[in-house]
Amino acid sequence: MFPGAPPGVGRGRWLPQEPVPGEAVLMGGLLVLGDAQLATPGWEVIGVTVKARCPLVHRGHLPQACGWTVCEVTSHCSTCYYSDLQHSAVIEERDNLKALLKNLDLQHRAVIEERDNLKALLKNLDLQHHAVIEERDNLKALLKNLDLQHRAVIEERDNLKALLKNLDLQHRAVIEERDNLKALLKNLDLQHRAVIEERDNLKALLKNLDLQHRAVIEEQDNLKALLKKMEGQQGWIIFGGSAYYVSSTTKSWQESRNDCRQRGADLIIINSKEEQSFANQLKMNLWIGLTDSENEGTWKWVDGSQLTTSYWGQYEPNGNRKENCGEIQTFDKESSWNDKDCSYSRSWICEMRLPL
């Protein structure tokens, strides 16, 4: 085996048969030395001699010490060149080229597959492109139609705006008229309410006057009947707005009050200077309607009202708990009141309020 044959020359091997020295023939693409054959696939035959820098081959192989060998045979042999040092590099380069070729073949197949995929993708994109163009054309037509509709809508909108503006002016005028009418109505309503209120007040006043009139008539009738009745009785005196009865007998304070009640009256309540003078002018010791029997020191009239204006005599009242009823005693003086034991017998004076 000769490693590293030079480029353009070829590769081969020596067969193990014993060679015949000096004989070389070219047979069917093989260089034969004696009975030995050197396989020469792909060798290039040049001339008829094989030259060598090493000794002549006698045994069918080249000496191991020979660097690059040229065998020279003068028989009918083609010229060939060998280098045992370059042979291994050539084999390695061949293997690299084979690997490179294999890799290139794989890459080629991958490129072809990628090309086919790109062709399919391109075809798909072309279909999509046509579809997009068709869709674009449809959208353009739709957009054109929408633009026409948009212009129509804008025109209609402008017309509606003008109509709305006109209606707004009319609306404002109606609102202003309505507000004026409301104000007028409110004013009329206030006047109406005032008239109704005045009417109601007049009705109430008229009703009140009618009731007062009826009460006056009734009171007048009662007073007439009372006066007619009093005309037949002795002891009654009319003064101011009251009728007074002065007893001709004496009784205790409580008995005197009971007698007044039986007459439709009560013991006198003196609430003015004129009434005090009237009682003093009778010049009698008389029970009056004043007592502190409920609460010592708190003098009240028989109608339950507190004593405010008093006409007590000097150092009166002074009876403490023993003297709880009031009387007129020192009638020759304006301050004629005295507190007295309620059980004492005294004359009394009744008062009946007369309706005015």
C-alpha positions as CSV (number, residue, x, y, z in Angstrom):
1,M,0.0,0.0,0.0
2,F,1.4,3.4,-1.0
3,P,0.1,6.1,1.2
4,G,-0.2,9.7,-0.1
5,A,-0.2,9.5,-3.9
6,P,0.4,12.9,-5.5
7,P,-2.7,14.7,-6.8
8,G,-3.4,13.9,-10.5
9,V,-1.4,10.7,-10.4
10,G,-3.6,8.2,-8.5
11,R,-3.7,5.7,-5.8
12,G,-2.8,2.0,-5.8
13,R,-1.2,-1.0,-4.0
14,W,1.4,-3.6,-4.8
15,L,0.1,-7.1,-5.1
16,P,1.9,-9.7,-3.0
17,Q,2.9,-11.9,-6.0
18,E,6.7,-12.3,-6.7
19,P,7.6,-9.8,-9.5
20,V,9.8,-10.5,-12.5
21,P,12.6,-8.0,-12.5
22,G,12.8,-5.6,-15.4
23,E,9.4,-6.6,-16.9
24,A,6.4,-4.3,-16.9
25,V,3.3,-4.4,-19.0
26,L,0.0,-2.4,-19.1
27,M,-2.8,-4.8,-18.9
28,G,-6.5,-3.6,-18.6
29,G,-5.6,-0.5,-16.6
30,L,-3.1,-2.4,-14.3
31,L,0.6,-1.8,-14.2
32,V,2.2,-5.3,-14.0
33,L,5.7,-5.9,-12.8
34,G,6.5,-9.5,-13.5
35,D,3.7,-11.5,-11.9
36,A,2.8,-8.6,-9.6
37,Q,0.0,-6.2,-10.3
38,L,-0.3,-2.6,-9.2
39,A,-4.0,-1.6,-9.0
40,T,-4.4,1.7,-10.8
41,P,-8.0,2.9,-10.5
42,G,-8.1,6.5,-11.7
43,W,-4.4,6.6,-12.6
44,E,-3.2,8.9,-15.4
45,V,-0.9,7.2,-17.8
46,I,1.9,9.4,-19.0
47,G,4.5,8.2,-21.5
48,V,6.0,4.7,-21.3
49,T,8.5,5.0,-18.5
50,V,8.3,4.9,-14.7
51,K,11.2,6.9,-13.1
52,A,12.3,6.6,-9.5
53,R,14.8,8.3,-7.2
54,C,15.0,5.0,-5.3
55,P,16.7,1.9,-6.4
56,L,15.0,-0.2,-9.0
57,V,12.2,-2.3,-7.7
58,H,13.2,-6.0,-7.8
59,R,10.8,-7.6,-5.3
60,G,7.6,-5.8,-6.1
61,H,7.8,-3.1,-3.3
62,L,9.6,0.1,-2.7
63,P,12.2,0.6,0.0
64,Q,10.8,2.1,3.2
65,A,13.6,4.6,3.3
66,C,12.5,6.1,-0.1
67,G,10.8,9.4,0.3
68,W,9.1,9.9,-2.9
69,T,9.5,7.0,-5.3
70,V,9.6,6.9,-9.1
71,C,9.9,3.4,-10.6
72,E,11.5,3.4,-14.1
73,V,10.7,0.5,-16.3
74,T,11.8,0.5,-20.0
75,S,9.3,-2.1,-21.0
76,H,5.9,-1.1,-22.4
77,C,4.9,0.7,-19.1
78,S,3.2,4.0,-18.6
79,T,4.9,6.6,-16.5
80,C,3.5,7.1,-12.9
81,Y,4.5,9.0,-9.8
82,Y,4.3,8.1,-6.1
83,S,5.1,9.8,-2.8
84,D,4.8,7.6,0.3
85,L,4.8,10.8,2.5
86,Q,2.1,12.5,0.4
87,H,0.0,9.4,0.1
88,S,-1.5,9.6,3.7
89,A,-2.3,13.3,3.2
90,V,-4.0,12.5,0.0
91,I,-6.1,9.8,1.7
92,E,-6.9,12.1,4.6
93,E,-7.9,14.8,2.1
94,R,-10.0,12.3,0.2
95,D,-11.7,11.3,3.4
96,N,-12.3,14.9,4.3
97,L,-13.6,15.5,0.8
98,K,-15.9,12.5,1.2
99,A,-17.1,13.8,4.5
100,L,-17.4,17.3,3.0
101,L,-19.2,15.9,0.1
102,K,-21.5,13.9,2.4
103,N,-22.1,17.1,4.4
104,L,-22.7,19.1,1.3
105,D,-25.1,16.4,0.1
106,L,-27.0,16.7,3.4
107,Q,-26.9,20.4,3.1
108,H,-28.0,20.2,-0.5
109,R,-30.9,17.9,0.5
110,A,-31.8,20.3,3.4
111,V,-31.6,23.3,1.0
112,I,-33.8,21.4,-1.5
113,E,-36.3,20.6,1.3
114,E,-36.1,24.2,2.5
115,R,-36.6,25.4,-1.1
116,D,-39.7,23.1,-1.4
117,N,-41.0,24.4,1.9
118,L,-40.4,28.0,0.8
119,K,-42.1,27.3,-2.5
120,A,-45.1,25.9,-0.6
121,L,-45.0,28.9,1.8
122,L,-44.7,31.2,-1.1
123,K,-47.7,29.5,-2.8
124,N,-49.7,29.9,0.4
125,L,-48.6,33.5,0.8
126,D,-49.6,34.1,-2.8
127,L,-53.0,32.7,-2.1
128,Q,-53.2,34.8,1.1
129,H,-52.0,37.8,-0.9
130,H,-54.8,37.3,-3.5
131,A,-57.3,36.9,-0.7
132,V,-56.0,40.1,1.0
133,I,-56.2,42.0,-2.3
134,E,-59.7,40.8,-2.7
135,E,-60.6,41.7,0.8
136,R,-58.9,45.1,0.4
137,D,-61.0,45.7,-2.8
138,N,-64.2,44.7,-0.8
139,L,-63.2,47.0,2.0
140,K,-62.5,49.8,-0.4
141,A,-66.0,49.3,-1.9
142,L,-67.4,49.1,1.6
143,L,-65.5,52.2,2.7
144,K,-66.7,54.1,-0.4
145,N,-70.3,53.0,0.5
146,L,-69.8,54.0,4.1
147,D,-68.3,57.4,3.1
148,L,-71.5,58.0,1.0
149,Q,-73.6,57.0,4.0
150,H,-71.4,59.2,6.3
151,R,-71.9,62.2,4.1
152,A,-75.6,61.6,4.0
153,V,-75.6,61.2,7.8
154,I,-73.6,64.4,8.2
155,E,-76.0,66.3,6.0
156,E,-78.9,64.9,8.0
157,R,-77.1,65.8,11.2
158,D,-76.7,69.4,10.0
159,N,-80.3,69.6,9.1
160,L,-81.3,68.2,12.5
161,K,-78.9,70.6,14.2
162,A,-80.6,73.5,12.4
163,L,-84.0,72.1,13.3
164,L,-82.9,71.6,16.9
165,K,-81.6,75.1,17.1
166,N,-84.9,76.4,15.8
167,L,-86.8,74.2,18.3
168,D,-84.4,75.3,21.1
169,L,-85.3,79.0,20.3
170,Q,-89.0,78.1,20.3
171,H,-88.5,76.1,23.5
172,R,-86.7,79.0,25.2
173,A,-89.5,81.3,24.2
174,V,-92.1,78.8,25.5
175,I,-90.1,78.4,28.8
176,E,-89.9,82.2,29.2
177,E,-93.7,82.5,28.5
178,R,-94.3,79.6,30.9
179,D,-92.2,81.2,33.6
180,N,-94.0,84.5,33.1
181,L,-97.3,82.6,33.4
182,K,-96.1,80.8,36.4
183,A,-95.1,84.1,38.1
184,L,-98.4,85.5,37.1
185,L,-100.2,82.4,38.4
186,K,-98.1,82.5,41.6
187,N,-99.1,86.1,42.1
188,L,-102.7,85.4,41.4
189,D,-102.5,82.4,43.7
190,L,-101.1,84.5,46.5
191,Q,-103.8,87.0,45.9
192,H,-106.3,84.2,45.8
193,R,-105.0,82.8,49.1
194,A,-105.0,86.2,50.7
195,V,-108.6,86.7,49.6
196,I,-109.5,83.2,50.8
197,E,-107.7,83.9,54.1
198,E,-109.4,87.2,54.4
199,R,-112.7,85.6,53.6
200,D,-112.1,82.8,56.1
201,N,-111.0,85.4,58.7
202,L,-114.2,87.4,58.0
203,K,-116.2,84.2,58.2
204,A,-114.6,83.3,61.5
205,L,-115.1,86.9,62.7
206,L,-118.6,86.8,61.6
207,K,-119.1,83.5,63.2
208,N,-117.5,84.7,66.4
209,L,-119.5,87.9,66.3
210,D,-122.6,85.8,65.8
211,L,-121.7,83.6,68.7
212,Q,-120.9,86.6,70.8
213,H,-124.2,88.2,69.7
214,R,-126.1,85.0,70.6
215,A,-124.1,84.8,73.9
216,V,-124.9,88.5,74.6
217,I,-128.6,87.9,73.8
218,E,-128.6,84.8,75.9
219,E,-126.7,86.5,78.7
220,Q,-129.0,89.5,78.4
221,D,-132.0,87.3,78.7
222,N,-130.4,85.5,81.7
223,L,-129.5,88.8,83.2
224,K,-133.0,90.1,82.7
225,A,-134.4,86.9,84.3
226,L,-131.8,87.2,87.1
227,L,-132.6,90.9,87.7
228,K,-136.3,90.1,87.6
229,K,-135.7,87.4,90.1
230,M,-133.5,89.6,92.2
231,E,-136.2,92.3,92.2
232,G,-138.3,90.0,94.3
233,Q,-135.5,89.3,96.7
234,Q,-134.0,91.7,99.4
235,G,-130.3,92.2,99.9
236,W,-129.0,92.2,96.3
237,I,-127.1,95.3,95.2
238,I,-125.8,95.9,91.6
239,F,-122.3,97.5,91.4
240,G,-119.9,97.5,88.5
241,G,-120.3,94.2,86.7
242,S,-121.5,92.2,89.6
243,A,-124.5,91.7,91.8
244,Y,-123.8,91.5,95.6
245,Y,-125.9,90.0,98.3
246,V,-125.5,91.3,101.9
247,S,-126.8,88.9,104.5
248,S,-129.1,90.0,107.3
249,T,-128.0,87.1,109.6
250,T,-124.6,85.8,110.8
251,K,-122.9,82.4,110.1
252,S,-119.5,80.8,110.1
253,W,-117.2,81.4,107.1
254,Q,-117.9,78.0,105.5
255,E,-121.7,78.3,106.2
256,S,-121.7,81.7,104.7
257,R,-120.0,80.4,101.6
258,N,-122.5,77.6,101.3
259,D,-125.3,80.1,101.4
260,C,-123.7,82.1,98.5
261,R,-123.4,79.0,96.4
262,Q,-127.0,78.2,96.9
263,R,-127.7,81.6,95.5
264,G,-125.6,81.0,92.4
265,A,-122.8,83.1,93.7
266,D,-119.7,82.9,96.0
267,L,-118.1,85.0,98.7
268,I,-116.9,88.3,97.4
269,I,-113.5,88.5,95.6
270,I,-112.1,92.0,95.9
271,N,-109.7,92.8,93.1
272,S,-109.9,96.6,92.7
273,K,-109.8,99.7,94.9
274,E,-113.4,100.6,93.8
275,E,-114.7,97.2,95.0
276,Q,-112.9,97.6,98.3
277,S,-114.5,101.0,98.8
278,F,-117.9,99.6,97.9
279,A,-117.5,96.8,100.6
280,N,-116.4,99.4,103.2
281,Q,-119.4,101.6,102.5
282,L,-121.7,98.8,103.8
283,K,-120.2,99.5,107.3
284,M,-120.6,95.9,108.5
285,N,-118.3,93.2,109.7
286,L,-118.5,90.8,106.7
287,W,-116.9,87.5,105.7
288,I,-115.1,87.8,102.3
289,G,-113.9,85.0,100.0
290,L,-110.3,84.9,101.3
291,T,-108.6,82.0,103.3
292,D,-105.2,80.4,104.0
293,S,-106.7,77.2,105.4
294,E,-104.9,75.1,102.7
295,N,-101.4,76.4,103.4
296,E,-100.7,78.7,106.3
297,G,-99.6,82.1,105.2
298,T,-100.7,81.6,101.6
299,W,-103.9,83.5,101.1
300,K,-106.1,82.6,98.2
301,W,-109.5,83.7,96.9
302,V,-112.4,81.2,96.7
303,D,-111.8,80.9,92.9
304,G,-108.2,79.5,93.6
305,S,-106.4,82.7,92.5
306,Q,-103.5,84.0,94.6
307,L,-103.9,87.2,96.6
308,T,-102.0,90.0,94.9
309,T,-103.5,93.3,95.9
310,S,-104.4,93.3,99.6
311,Y,-106.1,95.7,102.1
312,W,-105.0,94.3,105.4
313,G,-105.4,96.4,108.5
314,Q,-102.4,97.4,110.5
315,Y,-100.5,94.4,111.9
316,E,-102.8,92.0,110.0
317,P,-102.9,89.1,109.4
318,N,-101.6,87.9,112.7
319,G,-103.7,85.0,113.8
320,N,-101.3,82.3,112.5
321,R,-103.0,78.9,112.4
322,K,-106.0,79.9,114.6
323,E,-107.3,82.6,112.2
324,N,-107.5,81.4,108.6
325,C,-110.5,83.3,107.2
326,G,-110.6,87.0,106.0
327,E,-113.2,89.6,107.0
328,I,-113.9,93.3,106.7
329,Q,-113.5,94.7,110.2
330,T,-112.3,98.3,110.3
331,F,-114.6,99.5,107.5
332,D,-114.0,103.2,108.3
333,K,-110.4,102.7,106.9
334,E,-109.4,101.7,103.4
335,S,-107.2,98.9,104.8
336,S,-110.0,97.1,106.6
337,W,-109.2,93.4,106.3
338,N,-108.6,91.2,109.4
339,D,-107.9,87.5,109.8
340,K,-110.4,85.7,112.0
341,D,-111.3,82.3,113.3
342,C,-113.4,80.7,110.6
343,S,-115.9,79.4,113.2
344,Y,-117.0,82.8,114.3
345,S,-120.4,84.1,113.2
346,R,-120.3,87.0,110.9
347,S,-122.5,88.6,108.3
348,W,-121.3,87.9,104.8
349,I,-121.4,89.4,101.3
350,C,-121.9,87.2,98.1
351,E,-120.8,88.2,94.6
352,M,-122.3,87.1,91.3
353,R,-120.4,88.1,88.1
354,L,-122.8,89.6,85.7
355,P,-122.3,89.1,81.9
356,L,-121.3,92.3,80.2
